Amino acid sequence: MLIQTESKAQGWRAVAVFDDRPDALIFVGRSSTQVRQQYAEAYAEVLDDEEREHVTTVQLQQWSGAPDAGRWVLKNTLKVPAPVKARVAA
């Protein structure tokens, strides 16, 4: 019997992989398309400058299994977003 508490599970996520610390969750979404469209903005908001310097890859992962018993499976590697240049007021 499958009991689901949401109308549609949040089955996809973007995770930052660092060279010097544990991985960090960036974004969780209902589809790979949603995660691909929104992870770059979340990346800029969630991670500070020092953390972004140590990101080696961003992984796209999908939940596999029951809601209470499963694991995250690597589906693809996403592009690490380019640093955002600060705008200087003239």
Backbone atoms as SQL, in Angstrom:
CREATE TABLE atoms (id INTEGER PRIMARY KEY, chain TEXT, resi INTEGER, resn TEXT, atom TEXT, x REAL, y REAL, z REAL);
INSERT INTO atoms VALUES
  (1, 'A', 1, 'MET', 'N', 0.829, -1.166, 0.000),
  (2, 'A', 1, 'MET', 'CA', 0.000, 0.000, 0.000),
  (3, 'A', 1, 'MET', 'C', 0.881, 1.239, 0.000),
  (4, 'A', 2, 'LEU', 'N', 0.598, 2.169, -0.881),
  (5, 'A', 2, 'LEU', 'CA', 1.351, 3.404, -1.001),
  (6, 'A', 2, 'LEU', 'C', 0.540, 4.542, -0.410),
  (7, 'A', 3, 'ILE', 'N', 1.109, 5.188, 0.590),
  (8, 'A', 3, 'ILE', 'CA', 0.454, 6.339, 1.202),
  (9, 'A', 3, 'ILE', 'C', 1.307, 7.558, 0.890),
  (10, 'A', 4, 'GLN', 'N', 0.707, 8.515, 0.223),
  (11, 'A', 4, 'GLN', 'CA', 1.425, 9.705, -0.172),
  (12, 'A', 4, 'GLN', 'C', 0.792, 10.908, 0.507),
  (13, 'A', 5, 'THR', 'N', 1.618, 11.774, 1.106),
  (14, 'A', 5, 'THR', 'CA', 1.088, 12.933, 1.809),
  (15, 'A', 5, 'THR', 'C', 0.978, 14.157, 0.922),
  (16, 'A', 6, 'GLU', 'N', 1.558, 14.120, -0.277),
  (17, 'A', 6, 'GLU', 'CA', 1.465, 15.236, -1.214),
  (18, 'A', 6, 'GLU', 'C', 0.724, 14.775, -2.459),
  (19, 'A', 7, 'SER', 'N', 0.127, 15.737, -3.176),
  (20, 'A', 7, 'SER', 'CA', -0.564, 15.376, -4.400),
  (21, 'A', 7, 'SER', 'C', 0.438, 14.882, -5.446),
  (22, 'A', 8, 'LYS', 'N', 1.630, 15.421, -5.426),
  (23, 'A', 8, 'LYS', 'CA', 2.698, 14.949, -6.306),
  (24, 'A', 8, 'LYS', 'C', 4.011, 15.097, -5.549),
  (25, 'A', 9, 'ALA', 'N', 4.771, 14.041, -5.486),
  (26, 'A', 9, 'ALA', 'CA', 6.012, 14.039, -4.719),
  (27, 'A', 9, 'ALA', 'C', 7.047, 14.979, -5.328),
  (28, 'A', 10, 'GLN', 'N', 7.878, 15.545, -4.455),
  (29, 'A', 10, 'GLN', 'CA', 9.002, 16.374, -4.878),
  (30, 'A', 10, 'GLN', 'C', 10.156, 15.423, -5.175),
  (31, 'A', 11, 'GLY', 'N', 10.204, 14.899, -6.397),
  (32, 'A', 11, 'GLY', 'CA', 11.100, 13.796, -6.703),
  (33, 'A', 11, 'GLY', 'C', 12.419, 14.142, -7.345),
  (34, 'A', 12, 'TRP', 'N', 12.743, 15.412, -7.515),
  (35, 'A', 12, 'TRP', 'CA', 13.991, 15.807, -8.159),
  (36, 'A', 12, 'TRP', 'C', 14.691, 16.861, -7.307),
  (37, 'A', 13, 'ARG', 'N', 16.029, 16.881, -7.393),
  (38, 'A', 13, 'ARG', 'CA', 16.765, 17.897, -6.644),
  (39, 'A', 13, 'ARG', 'C', 18.098, 18.213, -7.321),
  (40, 'A', 14, 'ALA', 'N', 18.623, 19.394, -6.991),
  (41, 'A', 14, 'ALA', 'CA', 19.963, 19.804, -7.414),
  (42, 'A', 14, 'ALA', 'C', 20.826, 19.870, -6.153),
  (43, 'A', 15, 'VAL', 'N', 22.015, 19.269, -6.234),
  (44, 'A', 15, 'VAL', 'CA', 22.921, 19.198, -5.086),
  (45, 'A', 15, 'VAL', 'C', 24.297, 19.709, -5.512),
  (46, 'A', 16, 'ALA', 'N', 24.858, 20.614, -4.715),
  (47, 'A', 16, 'ALA', 'CA', 26.214, 21.111, -4.969),
  (48, 'A', 16, 'ALA', 'C', 27.215, 20.153, -4.325),
  (49, 'A', 17, 'VAL', 'N', 28.225, 19.769, -5.094),
  (50, 'A', 17, 'VAL', 'CA', 29.279, 18.891, -4.600),
  (51, 'A', 17, 'VAL', 'C', 30.532, 19.749, -4.424),
  (52, 'A', 18, 'PHE', 'N', 31.098, 19.731, -3.215),
  (53, 'A', 18, 'PHE', 'CA', 32.255, 20.560, -2.890),
  (54, 'A', 18, 'PHE', 'C', 33.537, 19.741, -2.896),
  (55, 'A', 19, 'ASP', 'N', 34.665, 20.440, -2.988),
  (56, 'A', 19, 'ASP', 'CA', 35.956, 19.770, -2.934),
  (57, 'A', 19, 'ASP', 'C', 36.490, 19.641, -1.504),
  (58, 'A', 20, 'ASP', 'N', 35.821, 20.296, -0.539),
  (59, 'A', 20, 'ASP', 'CA', 36.370, 20.323, 0.825),
  (60, 'A', 20, 'ASP', 'C', 35.349, 20.149, 1.953),
  (61, 'A', 21, 'ARG', 'N', 34.112, 19.797, 1.630),
  (62, 'A', 21, 'ARG', 'CA', 33.055, 19.674, 2.645),
  (63, 'A', 21, 'ARG', 'C', 31.926, 18.798, 2.107),
  (64, 'A', 22, 'PRO', 'N', 30.969, 18.450, 2.978),
  (65, 'A', 22, 'PRO', 'CA', 29.833, 17.628, 2.514),
  (66, 'A', 22, 'PRO', 'C', 28.978, 18.366, 1.471),
  (67, 'A', 23, 'ASP', 'N', 28.233, 17.605, 0.691),
  (68, 'A', 23, 'ASP', 'CA', 27.345, 18.154, -0.335),
  (69, 'A', 23, 'ASP', 'C', 26.279, 19.057, 0.287),
  (70, 'A', 24, 'ALA', 'N', 25.723, 19.960, -0.537),
  (71, 'A', 24, 'ALA', 'CA', 24.681, 20.878, -0.063),
  (72, 'A', 24, 'ALA', 'C', 23.489, 20.846, -1.013),
  (73, 'A', 25, 'LEU', 'N', 22.305, 20.738, -0.449),
  (74, 'A', 25, 'LEU', 'CA', 21.069, 20.787, -1.220),
  (75, 'A', 25, 'LEU', 'C', 20.846, 22.210, -1.715),
  (76, 'A', 26, 'ILE', 'N', 20.572, 22.350, -3.004),
  (77, 'A', 26, 'ILE', 'CA', 20.330, 23.670, -3.593),
  (78, 'A', 26, 'ILE', 'C', 18.851, 23.890, -3.868),
  (79, 'A', 27, 'PHE', 'N', 18.192, 22.883, -4.485),
  (80, 'A', 27, 'PHE', 'CA', 16.805, 23.068, -4.901),
  (81, 'A', 27, 'PHE', 'C', 16.111, 21.720, -5.000),
  (82, 'A', 28, 'VAL', 'N', 14.830, 21.688, -4.623),
  (83, 'A', 28, 'VAL', 'CA', 14.002, 20.485, -4.747),
  (84, 'A', 28, 'VAL', 'C', 12.779, 20.851, -5.568),
  (85, 'A', 29, 'GLY', 'N', 12.422, 19.979, -6.524),
  (86, 'A', 29, 'GLY', 'CA', 11.276, 20.262, -7.371),
  (87, 'A', 29, 'GLY', 'C', 10.531, 19.014, -7.789),
  (88, 'A', 30, 'ARG', 'N', 9.424, 19.219, -8.487),
  (89, 'A', 30, 'ARG', 'CA', 8.565, 18.114, -8.918),
  (90, 'A', 30, 'ARG', 'C', 9.017, 17.465, -10.214),
  (91, 'A', 31, 'SER', 'N', 9.834, 18.172, -10.999),
  (92, 'A', 31, 'SER', 'CA', 10.279, 17.617, -12.280),
  (93, 'A', 31, 'SER', 'C', 11.714, 18.038, -12.553),
  (94, 'A', 32, 'SER', 'N', 12.359, 17.304, -13.443),
  (95, 'A', 32, 'SER', 'CA', 13.719, 17.681, -13.820),
  (96, 'A', 32, 'SER', 'C', 13.710, 19.041, -14.514),
  (97, 'A', 33, 'THR', 'N', 12.666, 19.323, -15.269),
  (98, 'A', 33, 'THR', 'CA', 12.555, 20.613, -15.954),
  (99, 'A', 33, 'THR', 'C', 12.487, 21.757, -14.958),
  (100, 'A', 34, 'GLN', 'N', 11.680, 21.598, -13.921),
  (101, 'A', 34, 'GLN', 'CA', 11.560, 22.632, -12.900),
  (102, 'A', 34, 'GLN', 'C', 12.900, 22.868, -12.206),
  (103, 'A', 35, 'VAL', 'N', 13.603, 21.804, -11.864),
  (104, 'A', 35, 'VAL', 'CA', 14.897, 21.941, -11.201),
  (105, 'A', 35, 'VAL', 'C', 15.898, 22.623, -12.131),
  (106, 'A', 36, 'ARG', 'N', 15.941, 22.213, -13.391),
  (107, 'A', 36, 'ARG', 'CA', 16.871, 22.812, -14.356),
  (108, 'A', 36, 'ARG', 'C', 16.607, 24.307, -14.549),
  (109, 'A', 37, 'GLN', 'N', 15.347, 24.713, -14.500),
  (110, 'A', 37, 'GLN', 'CA', 14.994, 26.111, -14.712),
  (111, 'A', 37, 'GLN', 'C', 15.308, 26.989, -13.508),
  (112, 'A', 38, 'GLN', 'N', 15.318, 26.410, -12.307),
  (113, 'A', 38, 'GLN', 'CA', 15.405, 27.242, -11.112),
  (114, 'A', 38, 'GLN', 'C', 16.648, 27.027, -10.255),
  (115, 'A', 39, 'TYR', 'N', 17.483, 26.038, -10.563),
  (116, 'A', 39, 'TYR', 'CA', 18.620, 25.768, -9.682),
  (117, 'A', 39, 'TYR', 'C', 19.669, 26.883, -9.690),
  (118, 'A', 40, 'ALA', 'N', 19.870, 27.562, -10.822),
  (119, 'A', 40, 'ALA', 'CA', 20.894, 28.609, -10.885),
  (120, 'A', 40, 'ALA', 'C', 20.556, 29.772, -9.957),
  (121, 'A', 41, 'GLU', 'N', 19.298, 30.167, -9.932),
  (122, 'A', 41, 'GLU', 'CA', 18.879, 31.246, -9.036),
  (123, 'A', 41, 'GLU', 'C', 19.006, 30.810, -7.575),
  (124, 'A', 42, 'ALA', 'N', 18.596, 29.587, -7.282),
  (125, 'A', 42, 'ALA', 'CA', 18.715, 29.069, -5.919),
  (126, 'A', 42, 'ALA', 'C', 20.184, 28.945, -5.511),
  (127, 'A', 43, 'TYR', 'N', 21.040, 28.552, -6.441),
  (128, 'A', 43, 'TYR', 'CA', 22.485, 28.429, -6.198),
  (129, 'A', 43, 'TYR', 'C', 23.048, 29.765, -5.698),
  (130, 'A', 44, 'ALA', 'N', 22.675, 30.855, -6.355),
  (131, 'A', 44, 'ALA', 'CA', 23.148, 32.186, -5.977),
  (132, 'A', 44, 'ALA', 'C', 22.607, 32.619, -4.608),
  (133, 'A', 45, 'GLU', 'N', 21.392, 32.191, -4.274),
  (134, 'A', 45, 'GLU', 'CA', 20.772, 32.582, -3.006),
  (135, 'A', 45, 'GLU', 'C', 21.248, 31.738, -1.825),
  (136, 'A', 46, 'VAL', 'N', 21.437, 30.440, -2.055),
  (137, 'A', 46, 'VAL', 'CA', 21.727, 29.512, -0.961),
  (138, 'A', 46, 'VAL', 'C', 23.199, 29.524, -0.562),
  (139, 'A', 47, 'LEU', 'N', 24.093, 29.636, -1.532),
  (140, 'A', 47, 'LEU', 'CA', 25.524, 29.551, -1.255),
  (141, 'A', 47, 'LEU', 'C', 26.163, 30.938, -1.228),
  (142, 'A', 48, 'ASP', 'N', 27.095, 31.143, -0.285),
  (143, 'A', 48, 'ASP', 'CA', 27.817, 32.419, -0.260),
  (144, 'A', 48, 'ASP', 'C', 29.036, 32.337, -1.182),
  (145, 'A', 49, 'ASP', 'N', 29.741, 33.444, -1.344),
  (146, 'A', 49, 'ASP', 'CA', 30.881, 33.506, -2.266),
  (147, 'A', 49, 'ASP', 'C', 31.939, 32.458, -1.952),
  (148, 'A', 50, 'GLU', 'N', 32.264, 32.292, -0.687),
  (149, 'A', 50, 'GLU', 'CA', 33.304, 31.335, -0.281),
  (150, 'A', 50, 'GLU', 'C', 32.886, 29.904, -0.619),
  (151, 'A', 51, 'GLU', 'N', 31.623, 29.583, -0.395),
  (152, 'A', 51, 'GLU', 'CA', 31.128, 28.239, -0.711),
  (153, 'A', 51, 'GLU', 'C', 31.145, 27.987, -2.217),
  (154, 'A', 52, 'ARG', 'N', 30.730, 28.981, -2.984),
  (155, 'A', 52, 'ARG', 'CA', 30.693, 28.828, -4.443),
  (156, 'A', 52, 'ARG', 'C', 32.082, 28.569, -5.029),
  (157, 'A', 53, 'GLU', 'N', 33.128, 29.086, -4.403),
  (158, 'A', 53, 'GLU', 'CA', 34.498, 28.863, -4.872),
  (159, 'A', 53, 'GLU', 'C', 34.903, 27.394, -4.789),
  (160, 'A', 54, 'HIS', 'N', 34.261, 26.629, -3.910),
  (161, 'A', 54, 'HIS', 'CA', 34.634, 25.235, -3.682),
  (162, 'A', 54, 'HIS', 'C', 33.703, 24.222, -4.341),
  (163, 'A', 55, 'VAL', 'N', 32.712, 24.684, -5.103),
  (164, 'A', 55, 'VAL', 'CA', 31.797, 23.768, -5.795),
  (165, 'A', 55, 'VAL', 'C', 32.519, 23.172, -7.001),
  (166, 'A', 56, 'THR', 'N', 32.517, 21.837, -7.081),
  (167, 'A', 56, 'THR', 'CA', 33.143, 21.161, -8.226),
  (168, 'A', 56, 'THR', 'C', 32.106, 20.789, -9.279),
  (169, 'A', 57, 'THR', 'N', 30.917, 20.360, -8.843),
  (170, 'A', 57, 'THR', 'CA', 29.833, 20.013, -9.765),
  (171, 'A', 57, 'THR', 'C', 28.486, 20.275, -9.100),
  (172, 'A', 58, 'VAL', 'N', 27.454, 20.309, -9.930),
  (173, 'A', 58, 'VAL', 'CA', 26.070, 20.347, -9.447),
  (174, 'A', 58, 'VAL', 'C', 25.402, 19.120, -10.037),
  (175, 'A', 59, 'GLN', 'N', 24.843, 18.282, -9.166),
  (176, 'A', 59, 'GLN', 'CA', 24.218, 17.044, -9.613),
  (177, 'A', 59, 'GLN', 'C', 22.702, 17.176, -9.660),
  (178, 'A', 60, 'LEU', 'N', 22.108, 16.598, -10.693),
  (179, 'A', 60, 'LEU', 'CA', 20.658, 16.457, -10.800),
  (180, 'A', 60, 'LEU', 'C', 20.343, 15.036, -10.344),
  (181, 'A', 61, 'GLN', 'N', 19.544, 14.919, -9.277),
  (182, 'A', 61, 'GLN', 'CA', 19.228, 13.615, -8.702),
  (183, 'A', 61, 'GLN', 'C', 17.719, 13.404, -8.669),
  (184, 'A', 62, 'GLN', 'N', 17.317, 12.127, -8.781),
  (185, 'A', 62, 'GLN', 'CA', 15.899, 11.763, -8.721),
  (186, 'A', 62, 'GLN', 'C', 15.693, 10.754, -7.598),
  (187, 'A', 63, 'TRP', 'N', 14.588, 10.909, -6.873),
  (188, 'A', 63, 'TRP', 'CA', 14.238, 9.969, -5.813),
  (189, 'A', 63, 'TRP', 'C', 13.778, 8.666, -6.443),
  (190, 'A', 64, 'SER', 'N', 14.297, 7.548, -5.936),
  (191, 'A', 64, 'SER', 'CA', 13.919, 6.229, -6.428),
  (192, 'A', 64, 'SER', 'C', 13.463, 5.391, -5.248),
  (193, 'A', 65, 'GLY', 'N', 12.226, 4.937, -5.290),
  (194, 'A', 65, 'GLY', 'CA', 11.699, 4.108, -4.217),
  (195, 'A', 65, 'GLY', 'C', 10.473, 4.713, -3.574),
  (196, 'A', 66, 'ALA', 'N', 10.023, 4.082, -2.514),
  (197, 'A', 66, 'ALA', 'CA', 8.857, 4.556, -1.772),
  (198, 'A', 66, 'ALA', 'C', 9.209, 5.857, -1.049),
  (199, 'A', 67, 'PRO', 'N', 8.196, 6.654, -0.693),
  (200, 'A', 67, 'PRO', 'CA', 8.465, 7.917, -0.004),
  (201, 'A', 67, 'PRO', 'C', 9.281, 7.757, 1.284),
  (202, 'A', 68, 'ASP', 'N', 9.092, 6.661, 1.983),
  (203, 'A', 68, 'ASP', 'CA', 9.803, 6.466, 3.249),
  (204, 'A', 68, 'ASP', 'C', 10.956, 5.470, 3.152),
  (205, 'A', 69, 'ALA', 'N', 11.216, 4.939, 1.974),
  (206, 'A', 69, 'ALA', 'CA', 12.295, 3.958, 1.812),
  (207, 'A', 69, 'ALA', 'C', 12.802, 3.998, 0.376),
  (208, 'A', 70, 'GLY', 'N', 13.832, 4.729, 0.160),
  (209, 'A', 70, 'GLY', 'CA', 14.396, 4.844, -1.172),
  (210, 'A', 70, 'GLY', 'C', 15.737, 5.532, -1.097),
  (211, 'A', 71, 'ARG', 'N', 16.182, 6.033, -2.233),
  (212, 'A', 71, 'ARG', 'CA', 17.461, 6.741, -2.248),
  (213, 'A', 71, 'ARG', 'C', 17.489, 7.701, -3.429),
  (214, 'A', 72, 'TRP', 'N', 18.386, 8.670, -3.365),
  (215, 'A', 72, 'TRP', 'CA', 18.583, 9.616, -4.450),
  (216, 'A', 72, 'TRP', 'C', 19.538, 9.010, -5.458),
  (217, 'A', 73, 'VAL', 'N', 19.167, 9.075, -6.740),
  (218, 'A', 73, 'VAL', 'CA', 19.960, 8.496, -7.823),
  (219, 'A', 73, 'VAL', 'C', 20.443, 9.628, -8.733),
  (220, 'A', 74, 'LEU', 'N', 21.740, 9.638, -9.026),
  (221, 'A', 74, 'LEU', 'CA', 22.311, 10.632, -9.931),
  (222, 'A', 74, 'LEU', 'C', 21.762, 10.410, -11.340),
  (223, 'A', 75, 'LYS', 'N', 21.190, 11.462, -11.931),
  (224, 'A', 75, 'LYS', 'CA', 20.641, 11.380, -13.286),
  (225, 'A', 75, 'LYS', 'C', 21.476, 12.168, -14.286),
  (226, 'A', 76, 'ASN', 'N', 22.095, 13.262, -13.831),
  (227, 'A', 76, 'ASN', 'CA', 22.857, 14.104, -14.744),
  (228, 'A', 76, 'ASN', 'C', 23.709, 15.072, -13.935),
  (229, 'A', 77, 'THR', 'N', 24.686, 15.662, -14.598),
  (230, 'A', 77, 'THR', 'CA', 25.481, 16.723, -13.996),
  (231, 'A', 77, 'THR', 'C', 25.074, 18.024, -14.667),
  (232, 'A', 78, 'LEU', 'N', 24.742, 19.022, -13.848),
  (233, 'A', 78, 'LEU', 'CA', 24.315, 20.317, -14.363),
  (234, 'A', 78, 'LEU', 'C', 25.504, 21.278, -14.412),
  (235, 'A', 79, 'LYS', 'N', 25.374, 22.301, -15.207),
  (236, 'A', 79, 'LYS', 'CA', 26.419, 23.313, -15.324),
  (237, 'A', 79, 'LYS', 'C', 26.505, 24.115, -14.017),
  (238, 'A', 80, 'VAL', 'N', 27.730, 24.316, -13.542),
  (239, 'A', 80, 'VAL', 'CA', 27.920, 25.163, -12.360),
  (240, 'A', 80, 'VAL', 'C', 27.670, 26.592, -12.822),
  (241, 'A', 81, 'PRO', 'N', 26.715, 27.292, -12.207),
  (242, 'A', 81, 'PRO', 'CA', 26.404, 28.662, -12.650),
  (243, 'A', 81, 'PRO', 'C', 27.617, 29.584, -12.553),
  (244, 'A', 82, 'ALA', 'N', 27.734, 30.472, -13.525),
  (245, 'A', 82, 'ALA', 'CA', 28.833, 31.450, -13.532),
  (246, 'A', 82, 'ALA', 'C', 28.633, 32.440, -12.407),
  (247, 'A', 83, 'PRO', 'N', 29.731, 32.972, -11.880),
  (248, 'A', 83, 'PRO', 'CA', 29.604, 33.983, -10.823),
  (249, 'A', 83, 'PRO', 'C', 28.819, 35.199, -11.321),
  (250, 'A', 84, 'VAL', 'N', 28.017, 35.751, -10.435),
  (251, 'A', 84, 'VAL', 'CA', 27.231, 36.937, -10.771),
  (252, 'A', 84, 'VAL', 'C', 28.090, 38.156, -10.492),
  (253, 'A', 85, 'LYS', 'N', 28.255, 38.988, -11.496),
  (254, 'A', 85, 'LYS', 'CA', 29.044, 40.221, -11.343),
  (255, 'A', 85, 'LYS', 'C', 28.194, 41.267, -10.634),
  (256, 'A', 86, 'ALA', 'N', 28.797, 41.907, -9.660),
  (257, 'A', 86, 'ALA', 'CA', 28.099, 42.977, -8.941),
  (258, 'A', 86, 'ALA', 'C', 27.993, 44.199, -9.847),
  (259, 'A', 87, 'ARG', 'N', 26.829, 44.808, -9.851),
  (260, 'A', 87, 'ARG', 'CA', 26.631, 46.007, -10.661),
  (261, 'A', 87, 'ARG', 'C', 27.116, 47.215, -9.882),
  (262, 'A', 88, 'VAL', 'N', 27.825, 48.084, -10.567),
  (263, 'A', 88, 'VAL', 'CA', 28.341, 49.304, -9.946),
  (264, 'A', 88, 'VAL', 'C', 27.487, 50.459, -10.428),
  (265, 'A', 89, 'ALA', 'N', 26.921, 51.185, -9.479),
  (266, 'A', 89, 'ALA', 'CA', 26.092, 52.336, -9.825),
  (267, 'A', 89, 'ALA', 'C', 26.986, 53.482, -10.298),
  (268, 'A', 90, 'ALA', 'N', 26.592, 54.106, -11.394),
  (269, 'A', 90, 'ALA', 'CA', 27.419, 55.188, -11.942),
  (270, 'A', 90, 'ALA', 'C', 26.948, 56.527, -11.449);
